[in-house]
Amino acid sequence: MLWLSPWLRTLTRVQVDALRAAGHTALVVTTDQHYEKVTARPDERVLDPAIKDPRTLPALARVTAEARRFAPDVVVSELMHDPRWLPMTRLAPLVQVVHDDRPHGADEERPWYRDAVLDHQTRAAAAVVAPSAHVAAVLSARFGRRVDVVPLTSDVPESDLPPVPVPAAERRDVVLLGRMSPYKNVDVALRAWAAHTASPSYAGDRLLLLGDGPLDRMALPEHVEWRRERFTYADVLPVLARAKASLAHYRLATQSGVQVLSMQLGIPTVVSDSGGLPEFAPPDLPPLGIDDVEGLTAVLGKLADPVTAAGLGASAREHYGRHFSADLAASAWTEVFTRMGRR
């Protein structure tokens, strides 16, 4: 398979490695746009994404020629909206991967030509894949075609995790991780946190906001720390792994890589009822309404107890293993490829 993934390089690596373990071979075409900076692997070809710079064309031509010689049986295109890459999508039957049914906010609006490239692939592809039933249903209605679901797995390999799950005695703090945008529902989280810290259940933890982004600076309640910068996984994983809870209580969501990563690490993950988040949530920590400050305050109080947090965290990791592991994603991908081969 030829996998075109200019944005989600780390997720592509995890999925390709699982597929390779299942007997597939792969060539990956990607870029350096992912915030996690990594060294190119032998199976990766890294292109410059500067669409208007003619100096990028010779490398693109070389990679396109190599992809043609590779002679893939299938091409997977994931968040690829560079029209210069379209010839590679025609080298074999195309699987178009669509992660979101709409932008999360104005800062995610794309130029018209990028949407045109994405929509063209969605209409022309032999198969379309989404990471959640929620997105699949929206796309199926919009484009009038079948959309398969390959559940979102974590983009961190199991071998890169710190020791997990962390025992109760080492649990502390609550984490809200990622790019701080309005859709993250930070205002509701801060109101619930202020109510929690004023309650008898407060156990001295901090709410850690980890990430930069377009969200305006705001007055923070006591016991809140905003580390406003971009982080590598090496920085974030040890902090997240020992948290009592992770917040993915978003105002607008499709599915969440933070939710999946947190479950993989054995962290109870509090989500809203927006989009596909409820699909991924374990049954012992049900989703909350997006404006349910009282409900979120009550959950924070419950998870302030480290024994409760550790127990629900272990359950979250088991839930991840049963439903969202890389091996399970590879099995779902193989089913898609097999069905395409029968057409």
N, C-alpha and C positions, 0 to 999 in steps of 0.2 A: 504494500500500500504506500501511496504518496500522501503525506500529511502536511497540509498547508496551514500553518498556525503562526501568524505574525505577532499575536498579542499574548496568548496563553501558553508560553513556552514550558513552564514548569508542569502544568497540568498535562500537556501533550507528552512530556517525558514519562510521567507516571503511567499514562494510558498505553503508550507505545511499548514500554517495558513489559507491562502485563500482557499485552498482545503478543509480544515477541516470545515470552515464556509459554504462551499457548500455541506457538508454532508459526507465527506470522513474521514476515520481514518488512522493514519500513525504511523509507527515506523521508526526513523531515525538512521542510523549508520554513524558516522562521526569521525573526529579527531580534535586535537587542532592546526592544521597547518594554519588556516586562521589568517591573521594579526590582525583582530579584536578579542581580547580575551574576551570570554563570559563564563558565568556559565552554566553548563549543565542543560537542561530542562528535565522534566519527560519523554518526548517522545524521548529523545536522548540517544544513547549509544555511548560513546566516547572511541575509541580504540587508542592504541599506533601504529604509522605508521612504527616503526623500523622493517623493513621486515626481517632482518638477526638476530634479537635478539630472541632466543627461549623463553625468559621470557615473551614475549607478547602472546604466544600461548594459555595459559589457559584462558585469558580474551576473546580472539577471539573465542575459543570453546564455552564459555558460551553465548556470544552474538549470535553466529550462532545457537545454540540450542534454544535460546529465539526467534530468528527470525523464526525458523521452527515452534515453538508453536504458534506464532502470525498468521501463516497461511495466508500470504498476497494473495490477488487476482492478484496483479501486483507488479513487482519489477522495480524501477527506479534506474539506475546506471548513475552517473554524474561524469565525470573525475575520474573514479575509475580504477586504473591500478595496484592494488595489487593482485597478483594471489591467495593469501591466502583467499581473499574475494569472489572468483569465486563461491564456493558452494552456497553462498547466492543468487547469480543471477539466480540459477536454481530452486528456491522455487516457482516460478510462472512465467507467461509470462513476458519477459524482455523488458523494454523500455530503450534504450541506448541514452543518451544525449551527443551530441558532440558540443562543443562551437566553436572550431577553426578548419579551414580546413588545417592549416599549422602553424608551429611555427613563432612567430614574429621576431625571431633572434636567433643567436647561443646560447645565454644564456637560451633559452627555449627548446633547443633540449633535448629529453628524451632518456634514455637508451633503447636499442632495445627491451628488454623484456616488458617494459611498453607499447611501441607501439604495441607489439604483443598482449598483453592483451586487449588493447582498440580496435584493429582491429577485434579480435576474437568476442568481444561483438557486434560490429557493424554488423558483418556478421550474427551472430546467433540470434540477438534480434528479438522479434516479431514486434517491431516498433522502429524506429530511429527518434529522435527529434533534431532539430537545432534551435538556437535563431533568425536566419535571413534567408531570402530567398537566400541570397548569399551563405552562408555556406551549406544550404540544396541542392542547385544546384550542388555545387562542390562534395559533398558527394554522391549524387545520381548518378552522372557520374562515380565516382571512384568505388563505390561498386555495381552499377547496381541494385538499389532498391529504393523504395519510402522513402522519408524523409519528415516528417511533420515539420511544423514551429510553435513553441510556442514562441511568441515574448518575448524578454528579458525584465523583469521588474526590478525595483530597488531593491537592497538588504537592503534598509532602510525602515522600516515600517512608514507609514504616522504619526503614533503617536509619533515617535521619531524625527520628523522634528522641527526645530525652526519655528517661525511664518513666513509664506511665502504666496505669494511673497512679497519681501521687496520693500517698496515704493521708488520712484525715488530719493528723498532727501537723502536716506541712502545708495545709491549705490556707490561703489568705487572699483577700481582695476580690474585686469584681472587675472584669475587663470588657471594654467596648472597643473593638479592634477594627481598623480599616480606614478608608478614606472618609474623612468627616464631611459629609454632604447633608443637605436638609432631609433627604429621604431616610437617613439613619435614625431619625426621631429622637435626637439627643435631648431636646427640651423635655420630652416626657420622661426620659431616663433620669434627668437631673431633678425633676420634681419628685419622682418616686424615691430617688436616693436621699433627697433632703428629708422627706417624710420618714424614710427608714432610719436615718441616723438620729432622728429625734424620738425613736421608739425604743421600748425596752429590749427588743431583739438585737439591736445594734451591737456588734462584737469588735469594734475598733478597726474594721477594714477600710480600705480606700476604694473608690471607683476610679479606675485608670482608663483614660481616653488615649488610645495609642494610634496615632496617625495624623497626617496633615490633611489638607483639603480646603474646599472653598467656604466652609462654614465660618461665619463671622465669629470673632472672639466674643465671649459672653461672660457674664458674671457667674462664677462657679460656686456652688455651695461648699460648705466645709467638707473636708475629707474627699475632695475630688482633685485629681492631678491630670492635666492634659499635657502629654508629651507630643508636641506638635512637630513631628518630623517623619520622614520615611524610614522604615525599619527593614532590616533583613530578617529572614526567618531565624537566623542564629541569635538575633537580639530578642525576638518576640516569643519563640517557643518556650523557653524556660519560664517566662513570666506567665504566659497563658496556661501552661501545664499545671501550675500550682494554684490556679485561681479557684475560688469557690463557685463562680459562675461566669458565663460569657453571655453578653447581651447582643442578640440579633433581632431586637424588637423594633423592626423597621416600619416606617410609615408606608413605603411603597417597595414591594419586593417581587422578584421572580423566584429565584432560589439563592442560597447564600453559601459561598465558599467558606466564610467564617463559621457558619453553622456546622458545616461538614468537618472542617478542621478541628473545631472545638470538641465535637463528639469523638473524633479519632483520638484526641488527647485525653479523653475521659473527663470532660468538663460539662457539667449541667448547662444547657444552652437555652436561654429564655427567648422565645420568639413571639412575634405577633401573628395574627391570622391573615396577613397579607400574602397574596400570590401563592407560591409553592412552598412557603415555609412550613405550613402544617403537615405537608406530605412527608417531610424529613424528620419531624419531631418524634421522639420516643413517647409512648403512651403515658408514662409517669410524669411528664412535664408538659402539659397541654398548652397550646398557644393562647395568647391574650389579645383582647381588642387593642387597636393601635393607640387609643386614647385612655386606656384603662390604667390610670395612675394608681388607683387603690389596689387593683389586682397585682400590678407589678411590685408595689410596696410590700404586699403580703408574701409574694414569692421571694423577694430579697430577704425578708425576715426569716423565712423557712430555710433558705440556703446559707444564712449566717452561721448556722450550726455546722461545724466542719464534718461531723459524722454523717449528717444528712447529705451534705454536698458531696462527700466522697462516695456514698452509696449511689446517689443519682448519677454521679460521674462514671462509676463503673458500669452502670446500666446503659449510659449513653455510648460508651465505647463498645459494649456488646451489640447495641443496636446498629452502630456504624458497621461493625464487622459482618452482621447478618444482611445488611441492605445496601451498603455503599462502598465496600472495599474495592480496591483496584481490580482484583481477580473477578469480582462480580460484574464490574463495568466491562472488563474484557469479554466475559461470556455474553453480555448483552450486545456488544459490538459484533461479536462473531455471528450472532443470530441475524443481525442486520445484513452483514456481508453475505451470509448463506442465502437469505431470502432474495437478495439482489442477484445472486448467481443462478437462481431458479427462474428468473424472469425471461 
